[in-house]
Amino acid sequence: MRPPLIDGCTGALVAGGRGRRMGGLPKGLLRLEGEPLAARALRLFGGLFEASLVVAGDAVPYAALGAPVVPDLLPGKGAPGGVHAALAAASTEWVFTAACDMPFLAAGPIRFLAGLRPGAPAVLVRWGGRLEPLHAFWSRACLAPLERLLHAGDPSLQELALAVGARIVEEEAWREVDPGGRALENANTPEDAARLGLRPSST
């Protein structure tokens, strides 16, 4: 039997900008086992959430993947702007945000975080001493505070998490579901891509 969907949640793939450190390649089009990372993520989201969307400054690379593509409402704000756009566009109470360059997203760790939502405005993992805001659940309660912070300056998502009183999963607890932090891996540079076994879309 297929597991039930995570209630009241949209999966949001945050695709960001031009991937300058990748030579301008949209990072969501990096391939693992021949499939674009964005397509893999959206396929996973289809089995977890009632809706999915992509946040991207340029919709063209993602238009064929079958999910709505929405732009940042406040351009130039990086990942916080992406989370803001996802919360504003979603019709659900919650969004699960993931970066488009995360090759090893998996249902088990995501469902674990989902189970910690009751009574929390957001749920994030702390790994290696840093909060991981792009493998996290954010509720609509975060939208207004995030908007205020974005209008006031250039906040980090870590600042937002602290401002709203997010529930934090510490590394020891996270290791019980993701021992090596594999679900949190991402590819910021060509070296990262090579280490993770990713290939450009043209190969």
Stockholm file with secondary structure:
# STOCKHOLM 1.0

chainA/1-203         MRPPLIDGCTGALVAGGRGRRMGGLPKGLLRLEGEPLAARALRLFGGLFEASLVVAGDAVPYAALGAPVVPDLLPGKGAPGGVHAALAAASTEWVFTAACDMPFLAAGPIRFLAGLRPGAPAVLVRWGGRLEPLHAFWSRACLAPLERLLHAGDPSLQELALAVGARIVEEEAWREVDPGGRALENANTPEDAARLGLRPSST
#=GR chainA/1-203 SS CCCCCCTTEEEEEEEESCCGGGTTCCGGGCEETTEEHHHHHHHHHHTTCSEEEEEESCCGGGGGGSSCEECCSSTTCHHHHHHHHHHHHCSSSEEEEEETTCTTCCHHHHHHHHTTCTTCSEEEEEETTEEEEEEEEEEGGGHHHHHHHHHHSCCCHHHHHHHHTCEEECHHHHTTTSTTCGGGCCCCSHHHHHHTTCBCTTC
#=GC SS_cons         CCCCCCTTEEEEEEEESCCGGGTTCCGGGCEETTEEHHHHHHHHHHTTCSEEEEEESCCGGGGGGSSCEECCSSTTCHHHHHHHHHHHHCSSSEEEEEETTCTTCCHHHHHHHHTTCTTCSEEEEEETTEEEEEEEEEEGGGHHHHHHHHHHSCCCHHHHHHHHTCEEECHHHHTTTSTTCGGGCCCCSHHHHHHTTCBCTTC
//
